[in-house]
């Protein structure tokens, strides 16, 4: 609710850095030493810093400190050639940063890694309802019922300190303003101009330190460099589009030392290719503008595309096989029969009062899912969100209301048992239904993987996983765009960006390293153009 972000209370003092943080920051020498341990893997050079960074980075979205598998995956990535970690202060309410900090502490303290060999990226901008009490008086914009956004100096100062403490570091290598365009279309204010959005972070990123330096935070050690992460940077038709060339012009006019503005980050995948494409009038693409201005490019969401207004998961590691479909359909039929059978007997069990009728009307999920089976089964992500985030919480509340309504009645025991069975059978129905959705997506993704192999014969193998191929295409597109017609392999060390991938399982790490990080896996301009012009990809 909006009221979550309108309360006022006394301001809290700025957070204090805790002791025991790991000193140092990424260096050109340290990152190069790391890369030299993995001569067969692809690395890129960050133009303004000289850092050598892995072709793929570990994405910290949806990783949590209480999941051992996430820790194992990050540890494996760091031991296998990946030296970039990307996260954000609001990922899992800070749990992502905490897990990363724990793994870094173990490996640095244990002598397995040098702090100077790693590039750590985090971001700020989002305020959630859980952490808003820390920032009651800052200038902010409400962007959703449970989320606000701010670029206020006091907010950024405190977020930097909080992130450093969670990560266990004295310095963040690249600190990014996270989706600043959100403030331009805020729900609680008129449209904010681009200049207004960009001016405020300059108070923190350009303020003088003891009157001596320009980029104060970059000079005094808390952050080594900064950048912008934006969903709208590549999309010129978006109402909240941020123009990179305008950003650079505004920073130059503000007398900002642009050497510390080192990177941008944006989504890029098989279906979202705006960053690669030149505008209809021939003006340069986002990738070209960034390259010409020595801005390193991080891309994210290589495996989660927004296509046709829906989220498309680009993976074949879905926990099912196409051959499972007949058995899943049999299980689904049984689950529907069990839920529907319970729904039929409930009216007689309760009686016929108006209140009873209203309660009965809440338990029709067997019929609802049956009527929408074909439509819902076509989108695993949407079906999963609908069932787990919307239907299940509401159903649990309704079951509790049902049980409360029969307290001390003659049939309380019977109704409570009905509620238990209904909850269990609906869980079975939901899980089985999602398995059917996964089979549908798997079939579609296997066809897509075969299509990609046909579009790049001899370069993409038919047996290659869709996830590794999708990440490989994103990596190659960065290279093809940046080397302007030359052989991308020859410009590998200088021109490549970094594709951030959510590798929450060790098997995902292995798939990405084997499938897209080798130097000989770069696709040429001809293959990239053939893939991107395919009508199936939109």
Secondary structure, DSSP 8 states (H G I E B T S, - for coil): -GGGGT------------SS-B-----HHHHHHHHHT-TTB-EEE-TTT--EEESEEEE-TT--TT-HHHHHHHHHHHHHT--EEE--TTGGGGHHHHHHHHHHHHHHHTTS--GGG-EEEEEE-EEETTTGGGGTTS--EEEETTEEE---HHHHHHHHHHHHHHHTBS-BSEEEEE-GGGGGG-TTSS---HHHHHHHHHHHHS--BTTTBSSHHHHHSSBS-EEEE-SSTT-TTSTT---HHHHHHHHHHTT--GGGEEEEEEE--SS--TTTS--TT----HHHHHHHTT-EEEEE-SSEEEETTEEEE--S-SS--GGGHHHHHHHHHHHHHHHHHHHHHHHHHH-S-HHHHHHHTT--HHHHHHHTHHHHTT-HHHHHHIIIIIIHHHHHHHHHHHHHHTTTSTTHHHHHHHHHHHHHHHHHHHHHHHHHHHHHHHHHHHHHHHHHHHHTTTTS-TTS-HHHHHHHHHHHHHHHHHHTTS-TTTTHHHH--EEEE---SHHHHHHHHHHH-BGGG---HHHHHHHHT-GGG-
